[in-house]
Amino acid sequence: MNRVQITTESDFGPDVLALLEEHVEDMRRISPPESKHAFDADSLRIPEITFLVAREGGELLGCGALLDLGDGLGEIKSMRTARAHLRRGVARAILSEIIRVARDRGLARLALETGAQPEFAPARTLYMAFGFARRGPFGDYTEDPNSVFMELELRRADCT
């Protein structure tokens, strides 16, 4: 990846809206309704969310969000790489930036929920490569066989 720029965006253009809709539709297809926790564009427009977008030459590569849950805990939401850019390191770059932003804001931990289904194996592998470890449900989540909950203590994170 050359010249990838990751910026904070609050006004979603048509390309971002299409990527988020693709994300939500995939989550509906893969996960049972009671286990779908993906945020749509409207859910990402709250003050506690920092929404990051990766672009190269203006082309949208992917996105991710940091939700501040309070008490030093942040949650990763809406990580998505555009299909045309899979396996190019986009998610790694976005995750690195989310971790950097969380550290800069003084958060002590980052948590996330991802799927337990085979389709989510690449995501789980990426998070483990960054040092995320399994944990129990947090926030408003409950135990769910379709969910994997993970957490990273930022003081020990290796942001590679």
VMD Tcl script that builds the backbone (N, CA, C; Angstrom):
set m [mol new atoms 480]
animate dup $m
set s [atomselect $m all]
$s set {name element resname resid chain x y z} {
  {N N MET 1 A 0.837 -1.175 0.000}
  {CA C MET 1 A 0.000 0.000 0.000}
  {C C MET 1 A 0.887 1.245 0.000}
  {N N ASN 2 A 0.700 2.070 -0.997}
  {CA C ASN 2 A 1.414 3.338 -1.081}
  {C C ASN 2 A 0.472 4.459 -0.688}
  {N N ARG 3 A 0.973 5.443 -0.019}
  {CA C ARG 3 A 0.233 6.666 0.261}
  {C C ARG 3 A -1.158 6.455 0.820}
  {N N VAL 4 A -1.325 5.516 1.711}
  {CA C VAL 4 A -2.618 5.333 2.361}
  {C C VAL 4 A -2.765 6.421 3.404}
  {N N GLN 5 A -3.885 7.096 3.352}
  {CA C GLN 5 A -4.185 8.124 4.332}
  {C C GLN 5 A -5.366 7.666 5.163}
  {N N ILE 6 A -5.203 7.742 6.476}
  {CA C ILE 6 A -6.298 7.404 7.374}
  {C C ILE 6 A -6.689 8.687 8.087}
  {N N THR 7 A -7.946 9.069 7.905}
  {CA C THR 7 A -8.448 10.310 8.471}
  {C C THR 7 A -9.754 10.063 9.219}
  {N N THR 8 A -10.089 11.013 10.059}
  {CA C THR 8 A -11.371 10.991 10.755}
  {C C THR 8 A -12.400 11.656 9.852}
  {N N GLU 9 A -13.550 11.013 9.701}
  {CA C GLU 9 A -14.631 11.588 8.897}
  {C C GLU 9 A -15.916 11.555 9.710}
  {N N SER 10 A -16.693 12.614 9.585}
  {CA C SER 10 A -17.997 12.633 10.251}
  {C C SER 10 A -19.130 12.799 9.239}
  {N N ASP 11 A -18.820 13.332 8.077}
  {CA C ASP 11 A -19.801 13.429 6.994}
  {C C ASP 11 A -19.512 12.295 6.023}
  {N N PHE 12 A -20.406 11.332 5.958}
  {CA C PHE 12 A -20.180 10.150 5.138}
  {C C PHE 12 A -20.631 10.401 3.702}
  {N N GLY 13 A -19.690 10.239 2.778}
  {CA C GLY 13 A -20.016 10.351 1.368}
  {C C GLY 13 A -20.661 9.065 0.874}
  {N N PRO 14 A -21.074 9.061 -0.390}
  {CA C PRO 14 A -21.736 7.884 -0.952}
  {C C PRO 14 A -20.880 6.619 -0.882}
  {N N ASP 15 A -19.560 6.756 -1.050}
  {CA C ASP 15 A -18.700 5.569 -1.002}
  {C C ASP 15 A -18.675 4.956 0.394}
  {N N VAL 16 A -18.601 5.805 1.425}
  {CA C VAL 16 A -18.599 5.307 2.811}
  {C C VAL 16 A -19.954 4.689 3.139}
  {N N LEU 17 A -21.023 5.368 2.753}
  {CA C LEU 17 A -22.370 4.826 3.016}
  {C C LEU 17 A -22.547 3.466 2.348}
  {N N ALA 18 A -22.056 3.301 1.126}
  {CA C ALA 18 A -22.168 2.018 0.430}
  {C C ALA 18 A -21.354 0.938 1.143}
  {N N LEU 19 A -20.154 1.277 1.615}
  {CA C LEU 19 A -19.332 0.301 2.331}
  {C C LEU 19 A -19.993 -0.111 3.643}
  {N N LEU 20 A -20.557 0.842 4.363}
  {CA C LEU 20 A -21.239 0.526 5.617}
  {C C LEU 20 A -22.482 -0.330 5.374}
  {N N GLU 21 A -23.205 -0.049 4.313}
  {CA C GLU 21 A -24.383 -0.858 3.986}
  {C C GLU 21 A -23.960 -2.283 3.624}
  {N N GLU 22 A -22.877 -2.412 2.867}
  {CA C GLU 22 A -22.340 -3.736 2.537}
  {C C GLU 22 A -21.972 -4.486 3.813}
  {N N HIS 23 A -21.361 -3.776 4.745}
  {CA C HIS 23 A -20.958 -4.371 6.029}
  {C C HIS 23 A -22.182 -4.885 6.791}
  {N N VAL 24 A -23.183 -4.053 6.928}
  {CA C VAL 24 A -24.390 -4.439 7.666}
  {C C VAL 24 A -25.090 -5.605 6.975}
  {N N GLU 25 A -25.180 -5.555 5.647}
  {CA C GLU 25 A -25.821 -6.652 4.906}
  {C C GLU 25 A -25.068 -7.967 5.084}
  {N N ASP 26 A -23.737 -7.927 5.057}
  {CA C ASP 26 A -22.951 -9.139 5.286}
  {C C ASP 26 A -23.189 -9.680 6.693}
  {N N MET 27 A -23.264 -8.801 7.668}
  {CA C MET 27 A -23.500 -9.251 9.040}
  {C C MET 27 A -24.888 -9.884 9.160}
  {N N ARG 28 A -25.865 -9.335 8.466}
  {CA C ARG 28 A -27.213 -9.932 8.464}
  {C C ARG 28 A -27.194 -11.315 7.824}
  {N N ARG 29 A -26.393 -11.462 6.779}
  {CA C ARG 29 A -26.317 -12.737 6.060}
  {C C ARG 29 A -25.616 -13.799 6.900}
  {N N ILE 30 A -24.577 -13.408 7.627}
  {CA C ILE 30 A -23.742 -14.361 8.355}
  {C C ILE 30 A -24.275 -14.660 9.753}
  {N N SER 31 A -24.725 -13.639 10.446}
  {CA C SER 31 A -25.090 -13.779 11.863}
  {C C SER 31 A -26.596 -13.810 12.047}
  {N N PRO 32 A -27.073 -14.609 13.000}
  {CA C PRO 32 A -28.499 -14.577 13.319}
  {C C PRO 32 A -28.888 -13.183 13.821}
  {N N PRO 33 A -30.139 -12.785 13.650}
  {CA C PRO 33 A -30.555 -11.423 14.032}
  {C C PRO 33 A -30.199 -11.043 15.468}
  {N N GLU 34 A -30.330 -11.971 16.391}
  {CA C GLU 34 A -30.039 -11.660 17.794}
  {C C GLU 34 A -28.538 -11.517 18.066}
  {N N SER 35 A -27.722 -11.877 17.089}
  {CA C SER 35 A -26.265 -11.812 17.252}
  {C C SER 35 A -25.621 -10.777 16.331}
  {N N LYS 36 A -26.410 -9.947 15.676}
  {CA C LYS 36 A -25.883 -8.921 14.775}
  {C C LYS 36 A -25.678 -7.636 15.565}
  {N N HIS 37 A -24.420 -7.225 15.656}
  {CA C HIS 37 A -24.086 -6.038 16.449}
  {C C HIS 37 A -23.432 -4.949 15.614}
  {N N ALA 38 A -23.460 -5.087 14.296}
  {CA C ALA 38 A -22.829 -4.100 13.415}
  {C C ALA 38 A -23.577 -2.769 13.500}
  {N N PHE 39 A -22.824 -1.691 13.492}
  {CA C PHE 39 A -23.405 -0.352 13.484}
  {C C PHE 39 A -23.634 0.085 12.045}
  {N N ASP 40 A -24.800 0.666 11.798}
  {CA C ASP 40 A -25.040 1.289 10.502}
  {C C ASP 40 A -24.572 2.738 10.562}
  {N N ALA 41 A -24.721 3.466 9.469}
  {CA C ALA 41 A -24.217 4.845 9.403}
  {C C ALA 41 A -24.836 5.726 10.484}
  {N N ASP 42 A -26.129 5.596 10.714}
  {CA C ASP 42 A -26.771 6.431 11.738}
  {C C ASP 42 A -26.217 6.148 13.130}
  {N N SER 43 A -25.933 4.895 13.428}
  {CA C SER 43 A -25.387 4.532 14.747}
  {C C SER 43 A -23.980 5.073 14.941}
  {N N LEU 44 A -23.285 5.347 13.854}
  {CA C LEU 44 A -21.914 5.844 13.934}
  {C C LEU 44 A -21.838 7.362 14.070}
  {N N ARG 45 A -22.980 8.017 14.076}
  {CA C ARG 45 A -23.014 9.481 14.139}
  {C C ARG 45 A -23.329 9.980 15.553}
  {N N ILE 46 A -22.663 9.430 16.537}
  {CA C ILE 46 A -22.847 9.891 17.908}
  {C C ILE 46 A -21.520 10.464 18.400}
  {N N PRO 47 A -21.569 11.361 19.369}
  {CA C PRO 47 A -20.333 12.025 19.811}
  {C C PRO 47 A -19.265 11.075 20.359}
  {N N GLU 48 A -19.668 9.936 20.880}
  {CA C GLU 48 A -18.712 8.998 21.471}
  {C C GLU 48 A -17.949 8.186 20.435}
  {N N ILE 49 A -18.285 8.355 19.165}
  {CA C ILE 49 A -17.666 7.597 18.068}
  {C C ILE 49 A -16.638 8.449 17.339}
  {N N THR 50 A -15.477 7.878 17.092}
  {CA C THR 50 A -14.498 8.442 16.167}
  {C C THR 50 A -14.455 7.487 14.985}
  {N N PHE 51 A -14.821 7.981 13.822}
  {CA C PHE 51 A -14.914 7.147 12.630}
  {C C PHE 51 A -13.720 7.423 11.730}
  {N N LEU 52 A -12.977 6.372 11.419}
  {CA C LEU 52 A -11.763 6.488 10.617}
  {C C LEU 52 A -11.961 5.859 9.247}
  {N N VAL 53 A -11.397 6.512 8.238}
  {CA C VAL 53 A -11.504 6.042 6.863}
  {C C VAL 53 A -10.114 5.976 6.256}
  {N N ALA 54 A -9.821 4.883 5.572}
  {CA C ALA 54 A -8.552 4.725 4.848}
  {C C ALA 54 A -8.820 4.952 3.368}
  {N N ARG 55 A -7.989 5.814 2.782}
  {CA C ARG 55 A -8.103 6.106 1.354}
  {C C ARG 55 A -6.717 6.087 0.729}
  {N N GLU 56 A -6.697 5.778 -0.553}
  {CA C GLU 56 A -5.470 5.833 -1.341}
  {C C GLU 56 A -5.829 6.542 -2.638}
  {N N GLY 57 A -5.220 7.698 -2.854}
  {CA C GLY 57 A -5.555 8.464 -4.043}
  {C C GLY 57 A -7.024 8.811 -4.121}
  {N N GLY 58 A -7.663 9.002 -2.979}
  {CA C GLY 58 A -9.080 9.326 -2.929}
  {C C GLY 58 A -9.999 8.125 -2.925}
  {N N GLU 59 A -9.485 6.949 -3.278}
  {CA C GLU 59 A -10.316 5.737 -3.313}
  {C C GLU 59 A -10.471 5.169 -1.907}
  {N N LEU 60 A -11.705 4.836 -1.538}
  {CA C LEU 60 A -11.996 4.268 -0.226}
  {C C LEU 60 A -11.467 2.838 -0.135}
  {N N LEU 61 A -10.635 2.581 0.870}
  {CA C LEU 61 A -10.076 1.246 1.093}
  {C C LEU 61 A -10.786 0.512 2.226}
  {N N GLY 62 A -11.187 1.249 3.245}
  {CA C GLY 62 A -11.815 0.620 4.402}
  {C C GLY 62 A -12.131 1.636 5.473}
  {N N CYS 63 A -12.696 1.131 6.569}
  {CA C CYS 63 A -13.087 2.008 7.661}
  {C C CYS 63 A -13.058 1.251 8.984}
  {N N GLY 64 A -13.158 2.001 10.047}
  {CA C GLY 64 A -13.242 1.443 11.393}
  {C C GLY 64 A -13.617 2.557 12.346}
  {N N ALA 65 A -14.143 2.182 13.499}
  {CA C ALA 65 A -14.593 3.188 14.454}
  {C C ALA 65 A -14.134 2.832 15.857}
  {N N LEU 66 A -13.952 3.877 16.647}
  {CA C LEU 66 A -13.627 3.756 18.060}
  {C C LEU 66 A -14.781 4.360 18.843}
  {N N LEU 67 A -15.403 3.550 19.685}
  {CA C LEU 67 A -16.494 3.985 20.553}
  {C C LEU 67 A -15.957 4.098 21.969}
  {N N ASP 68 A -16.049 5.280 22.557}
  {CA C ASP 68 A -15.610 5.487 23.935}
  {C C ASP 68 A -16.744 5.082 24.859}
  {N N LEU 69 A -16.529 3.995 25.603}
  {CA C LEU 69 A -17.542 3.471 26.522}
  {C C LEU 69 A -17.423 4.067 27.920}
  {N N GLY 70 A -16.408 4.887 28.151}
  {CA C GLY 70 A -16.192 5.464 29.475}
  {C C GLY 70 A -15.338 4.551 30.330}
  {N N ASP 71 A -14.898 5.053 31.459}
  {CA C ASP 71 A -14.072 4.290 32.410}
  {C C ASP 71 A -12.822 3.703 31.762}
  {N N GLY 72 A -12.261 4.390 30.779}
  {CA C GLY 72 A -11.016 3.954 30.162}
  {C C GLY 72 A -11.147 2.826 29.163}
  {N N LEU 73 A -12.381 2.490 28.783}
  {CA C LEU 73 A -12.611 1.384 27.846}
  {C C LEU 73 A -13.132 1.918 26.517}
  {N N GLY 74 A -12.490 1.503 25.444}
  {CA C GLY 74 A -12.960 1.801 24.101}
  {C C GLY 74 A -13.380 0.516 23.417}
  {N N GLU 75 A -14.291 0.642 22.462}
  {CA C GLU 75 A -14.739 -0.520 21.687}
  {C C GLU 75 A -14.493 -0.255 20.210}
  {N N ILE 76 A -13.981 -1.253 19.528}
  {CA C ILE 76 A -13.791 -1.183 18.088}
  {C C ILE 76 A -15.098 -1.598 17.415}
  {N N LYS 77 A -15.561 -0.760 16.494}
  {CA C LYS 77 A -16.797 -1.022 15.772}
  {C C LYS 77 A -16.557 -0.842 14.273}
  {N N SER 78 A -17.366 -1.516 13.487}
  {CA C SER 78 A -17.470 -1.285 12.042}
  {C C SER 78 A -16.153 -1.351 11.278}
  {N N MET 79 A -15.293 -2.292 11.658}
  {CA C MET 79 A -14.070 -2.524 10.871}
  {C C MET 79 A -14.490 -3.196 9.565}
  {N N ARG 80 A -14.084 -2.596 8.459}
  {CA C ARG 80 A -14.465 -3.156 7.161}
  {C C ARG 80 A -13.440 -2.747 6.110}
  {N N THR 81 A -13.006 -3.705 5.320}
  {CA C THR 81 A -12.148 -3.437 4.169}
  {C C THR 81 A -12.986 -3.620 2.912}
  {N N ALA 82 A -12.867 -2.687 1.993}
  {CA C ALA 82 A -13.566 -2.821 0.716}
  {C C ALA 82 A -13.090 -4.102 0.028}
  {N N ARG 83 A -14.003 -4.822 -0.569}
  {CA C ARG 83 A -13.676 -6.132 -1.170}
  {C C ARG 83 A -12.502 -6.069 -2.137}
  {N N ALA 84 A -12.409 -5.014 -2.904}
  {CA C ALA 84 A -11.335 -4.888 -3.896}
  {C C ALA 84 A -9.960 -4.717 -3.251}
  {N N HIS 85 A -9.929 -4.483 -1.945}
  {CA C HIS 85 A -8.657 -4.208 -1.273}
  {C C HIS 85 A -8.338 -5.198 -0.153}
  {N N LEU 86 A -9.042 -6.314 -0.139}
  {CA C LEU 86 A -8.765 -7.346 0.878}
  {C C LEU 86 A -7.349 -7.882 0.724}
  {N N ARG 87 A -6.757 -8.253 1.845}
  {CA C ARG 87 A -5.419 -8.875 1.912}
  {C C ARG 87 A -4.301 -7.931 1.457}
  {N N ARG 88 A -4.538 -6.627 1.644}
  {CA C ARG 88 A -3.513 -5.639 1.292}
  {C C ARG 88 A -2.992 -4.897 2.524}
  {N N GLY 89 A -3.462 -5.271 3.712}
  {CA C GLY 89 A -3.004 -4.599 4.921}
  {C C GLY 89 A -3.858 -3.423 5.350}
  {N N VAL 90 A -5.004 -3.245 4.718}
  {CA C VAL 90 A -5.885 -2.128 5.053}
  {C C VAL 90 A -6.377 -2.240 6.496}
  {N N ALA 91 A -6.888 -3.395 6.869}
  {CA C ALA 91 A -7.405 -3.571 8.228}
  {C C ALA 91 A -6.292 -3.386 9.260}
  {N N ARG 92 A -5.120 -3.877 8.955}
  {CA C ARG 92 A -3.965 -3.700 9.855}
  {C C ARG 92 A -3.666 -2.212 10.058}
  {N N ALA 93 A -3.696 -1.441 8.978}
  {CA C ALA 93 A -3.428 -0.002 9.067}
  {C C ALA 93 A -4.509 0.717 9.872}
  {N N ILE 94 A -5.761 0.372 9.631}
  {CA C ILE 94 A -6.861 1.007 10.368}
  {C C ILE 94 A -6.795 0.634 11.845}
  {N N LEU 95 A -6.563 -0.643 12.136}
  {CA C LEU 95 A -6.470 -1.074 13.526}
  {C C LEU 95 A -5.315 -0.375 14.238}
  {N N SER 96 A -4.187 -0.234 13.579}
  {CA C SER 96 A -3.057 0.493 14.171}
  {C C SER 96 A -3.450 1.923 14.526}
  {N N GLU 97 A -4.190 2.557 13.631}
  {CA C GLU 97 A -4.601 3.940 13.875}
  {C C GLU 97 A -5.629 4.017 15.004}
  {N N ILE 98 A -6.542 3.080 15.065}
  {CA C ILE 98 A -7.518 3.067 16.166}
  {C C ILE 98 A -6.779 2.923 17.496}
  {N N ILE 99 A -5.806 2.045 17.553}
  {CA C ILE 99 A -5.028 1.862 18.783}
  {C C ILE 99 A -4.280 3.145 19.130}
  {N N ARG 100 A -3.703 3.790 18.133}
  {CA C ARG 100 A -2.989 5.049 18.387}
  {C C ARG 100 A -3.932 6.115 18.945}
  {N N VAL 101 A -5.095 6.269 18.323}
  {CA C VAL 101 A -6.077 7.257 18.778}
  {C C VAL 101 A -6.517 6.935 20.204}
  {N N ALA 102 A -6.779 5.660 20.485}
  {CA C ALA 102 A -7.204 5.259 21.835}
  {C C ALA 102 A -6.133 5.597 22.867}
  {N N ARG 103 A -4.898 5.314 22.543}
  {CA C ARG 103 A -3.793 5.661 23.458}
  {C C ARG 103 A -3.707 7.159 23.668}
  {N N ASP 104 A -3.781 7.916 22.573}
  {CA C ASP 104 A -3.709 9.374 22.678}
  {C C ASP 104 A -4.811 9.938 23.563}
  {N N ARG 105 A -5.939 9.268 23.598}
  {CA C ARG 105 A -7.062 9.718 24.426}
  {C C ARG 105 A -6.980 9.185 25.854}
  {N N GLY 106 A -5.939 8.420 26.135}
  {CA C GLY 106 A -5.746 7.933 27.493}
  {C C GLY 106 A -6.573 6.714 27.859}
  {N N LEU 107 A -7.122 6.028 26.862}
  {CA C LEU 107 A -7.881 4.810 27.165}
  {C C LEU 107 A -6.917 3.726 27.635}
  {N N ALA 108 A -7.363 2.927 28.562}
  {CA C ALA 108 A -6.527 1.859 29.115}
  {C C ALA 108 A -6.715 0.540 28.383}
  {N N ARG 109 A -7.918 0.347 27.801}
  {CA C ARG 109 A -8.220 -0.933 27.159}
  {C C ARG 109 A -9.100 -0.721 25.936}
  {N N LEU 110 A -8.950 -1.641 24.999}
  {CA C LEU 110 A -9.827 -1.698 23.840}
  {C C LEU 110 A -10.490 -3.065 23.829}
  {N N ALA 111 A -11.787 -3.083 23.598}
  {CA C ALA 111 A -12.523 -4.340 23.518}
  {C C ALA 111 A -13.240 -4.387 22.177}
  {N N LEU 112 A -13.678 -5.579 21.813}
  {CA C LEU 112 A -14.432 -5.733 20.570}
  {C C LEU 112 A -15.259 -6.998 20.642}
  {N N GLU 113 A -16.263 -7.023 19.783}
  {CA C GLU 113 A -17.068 -8.222 19.559}
  {C C GLU 113 A -16.938 -8.536 18.091}
  {N N THR 114 A -16.627 -9.791 17.781}
  {CA C THR 114 A -16.604 -10.255 16.407}
  {C C THR 114 A -17.303 -11.600 16.358}
  {N N GLY 115 A -17.546 -12.079 15.183}
  {CA C GLY 115 A -18.286 -13.323 15.046}
  {C C GLY 115 A -17.456 -14.556 15.329}
  {N N ALA 116 A -18.148 -15.616 15.723}
  {CA C ALA 116 A -17.510 -16.914 15.966}
  {C C ALA 116 A -17.509 -17.775 14.705}
  {N N GLN 117 A -18.258 -17.363 13.678}
  {CA C GLN 117 A -18.381 -18.138 12.457}
  {C C GLN 117 A -17.061 -18.119 11.667}
  {N N PRO 118 A -16.880 -19.110 10.781}
  {CA C PRO 118 A -15.647 -19.188 9.982}
  {C C PRO 118 A -15.354 -17.927 9.179}
  {N N GLU 119 A -16.384 -17.220 8.737}
  {CA C GLU 119 A -16.169 -16.004 7.950}
  {C C GLU 119 A -15.377 -14.939 8.714}
  {N N PHE 120 A -15.388 -15.017 10.044}
  {CA C PHE 120 A -14.704 -14.027 10.872}
  {C C PHE 120 A -13.299 -14.468 11.290}
  {N N ALA 121 A -12.841 -15.617 10.827}
  {CA C ALA 121 A -11.508 -16.104 11.203}
  {C C ALA 121 A -10.398 -15.106 10.852}
  {N N PRO 122 A -10.405 -14.489 9.664}
  {CA C PRO 122 A -9.345 -13.509 9.390}
  {C C PRO 122 A -9.345 -12.341 10.381}
  {N N ALA 123 A -10.511 -11.888 10.778}
  {CA C ALA 123 A -10.587 -10.790 11.752}
  {C C ALA 123 A -10.016 -11.234 13.099}
  {N N ARG 124 A -10.408 -12.413 13.550}
  {CA C ARG 124 A -9.893 -12.911 14.838}
  {C C ARG 124 A -8.375 -13.061 14.784}
  {N N THR 125 A -7.862 -13.548 13.665}
  {CA C THR 125 A -6.405 -13.705 13.506}
  {C C THR 125 A -5.705 -12.352 13.568}
  {N N LEU 126 A -6.266 -11.357 12.901}
  {CA C LEU 126 A -5.686 -10.012 12.934}
  {C C LEU 126 A -5.660 -9.481 14.368}
  {N N TYR 127 A -6.775 -9.566 15.061}
  {CA C TYR 127 A -6.827 -9.036 16.426}
  {C C TYR 127 A -5.834 -9.760 17.337}
  {N N MET 128 A -5.729 -11.066 17.209}
  {CA C MET 128 A -4.759 -11.807 18.027}
  {C C MET 128 A -3.331 -11.391 17.701}
  {N N ALA 129 A -3.047 -11.097 16.429}
  {CA C ALA 129 A -1.703 -10.657 16.040}
  {C C ALA 129 A -1.337 -9.336 16.717}
  {N N PHE 130 A -2.326 -8.530 17.059}
  {CA C PHE 130 A -2.097 -7.264 17.754}
  {C C PHE 130 A -2.095 -7.430 19.270}
  {N N GLY 131 A -2.314 -8.655 19.748}
  {CA C GLY 131 A -2.264 -8.892 21.183}
  {C C GLY 131 A -3.614 -8.950 21.872}
  {N N PHE 132 A -4.688 -8.870 21.117}
  {CA C PHE 132 A -6.012 -9.005 21.728}
  {C C PHE 132 A -6.175 -10.433 22.246}
  {N N ALA 133 A -6.813 -10.561 23.399}
  {CA C ALA 133 A -7.081 -11.872 24.002}
  {C C ALA 133 A -8.580 -11.989 24.262}
  {N N ARG 134 A -9.040 -13.219 24.272}
  {CA C ARG 134 A -10.462 -13.455 24.549}
  {C C ARG 134 A -10.819 -12.989 25.951}
  {N N ARG 135 A -12.038 -12.529 26.070}
  {CA C ARG 135 A -12.591 -12.099 27.344}
  {C C ARG 135 A -14.084 -12.386 27.298}
  {N N GLY 136 A -14.766 -12.117 28.374}
  {CA C GLY 136 A -16.209 -12.287 28.409}
  {C C GLY 136 A -16.914 -11.061 27.842}
  {N N PRO 137 A -18.239 -11.129 27.808}
  {CA C PRO 137 A -19.015 -9.998 27.306}
  {C C PRO 137 A -18.731 -8.728 28.122}
  {N N PHE 138 A -18.913 -7.593 27.494}
  {CA C PHE 138 A -18.708 -6.301 28.141}
  {C C PHE 138 A -19.836 -5.372 27.706}
  {N N GLY 139 A -19.957 -4.238 28.378}
  {CA C GLY 139 A -20.997 -3.282 28.013}
  {C C GLY 139 A -22.369 -3.916 28.048}
  {N N ASP 140 A -23.131 -3.738 26.981}
  {CA C ASP 140 A -24.491 -4.279 26.901}
  {C C ASP 140 A -24.548 -5.676 26.289}
  {N N TYR 141 A -23.396 -6.253 25.960}
  {CA C TYR 141 A -23.375 -7.587 25.363}
  {C C TYR 141 A -23.702 -8.649 26.416}
  {N N THR 142 A -24.202 -9.780 25.939}
  {CA C THR 142 A -24.429 -10.942 26.797}
  {C C THR 142 A -23.721 -12.140 26.157}
  {N N GLU 143 A -23.564 -13.184 26.927}
  {CA C GLU 143 A -22.932 -14.404 26.407}
  {C C GLU 143 A -23.701 -14.856 25.171}
  {N N ASP 144 A -22.968 -15.214 24.111}
  {CA C ASP 144 A -23.582 -15.562 22.835}
  {C C ASP 144 A -22.648 -16.519 22.104}
  {N N PRO 145 A -23.116 -17.703 21.725}
  {CA C PRO 145 A -22.240 -18.645 21.023}
  {C C PRO 145 A -21.798 -18.151 19.646}
  {N N ASN 146 A -22.464 -17.131 19.114}
  {CA C ASN 146 A -22.098 -16.579 17.818}
  {C C ASN 146 A -21.110 -15.416 17.918}
  {N N SER 147 A -20.730 -15.054 19.136}
  {CA C SER 147 A -19.835 -13.921 19.355}
  {C C SER 147 A -18.542 -14.351 20.024}
  {N N VAL 148 A -17.474 -13.657 19.641}
  {CA C VAL 148 A -16.180 -13.773 20.310}
  {C C VAL 148 A -15.859 -12.373 20.818}
  {N N PHE 149 A -15.575 -12.270 22.105}
  {CA C PHE 149 A -15.229 -10.998 22.726}
  {C C PHE 149 A -13.733 -10.996 22.989}
  {N N MET 150 A -13.098 -9.866 22.685}
  {CA C MET 150 A -11.649 -9.763 22.845}
  {C C MET 150 A -11.304 -8.415 23.459}
  {N N GLU 151 A -10.105 -8.369 24.069}
  {CA C GLU 151 A -9.660 -7.132 24.703}
  {C C GLU 151 A -8.152 -6.996 24.594}
  {N N LEU 152 A -7.716 -5.745 24.530}
  {CA C LEU 152 A -6.303 -5.414 24.487}
  {C C LEU 152 A -6.026 -4.373 25.567}
  {N N GLU 153 A -5.054 -4.659 26.425}
  {CA C GLU 153 A -4.591 -3.649 27.376}
  {C C GLU 153 A -3.606 -2.775 26.636}
  {N N LEU 154 A -3.899 -1.495 26.545}
  {CA C LEU 154 A -3.109 -0.604 25.697}
  {C C LEU 154 A -1.702 -0.370 26.216}
  {N N ARG 155 A -1.507 -0.487 27.484}
  {CA C ARG 155 A -0.148 -0.294 28.016}
  {C C ARG 155 A 0.800 -1.352 27.505}
  {N N ARG 156 A 0.272 -2.509 27.105}
  {CA C ARG 156 A 1.119 -3.609 26.640}
  {C C ARG 156 A 1.020 -3.815 25.129}
  {N N ALA 157 A 0.255 -2.990 24.456}
  {CA C ALA 157 A -0.011 -3.218 23.029}
  {C C ALA 157 A 1.237 -2.990 22.194}
  {N N ASP 158 A 1.379 -3.845 21.210}
  {CA C ASP 158 A 2.441 -3.685 20.217}
  {C C ASP 158 A 1.757 -3.216 18.945}
  {N N CYS 159 A 1.790 -1.947 18.691}
  {CA C CYS 159 A 1.095 -1.364 17.551}
  {C C CYS 159 A 1.957 -1.492 16.303}
  {N N THR 160 A 1.912 -2.674 15.682}
  {CA C THR 160 A 2.758 -2.916 14.513}
  {C C THR 160 A 1.977 -2.761 13.231}
}
mol reanalyze $m
mol bondsrecalc $m
mol representation Tube
mol addrep $m
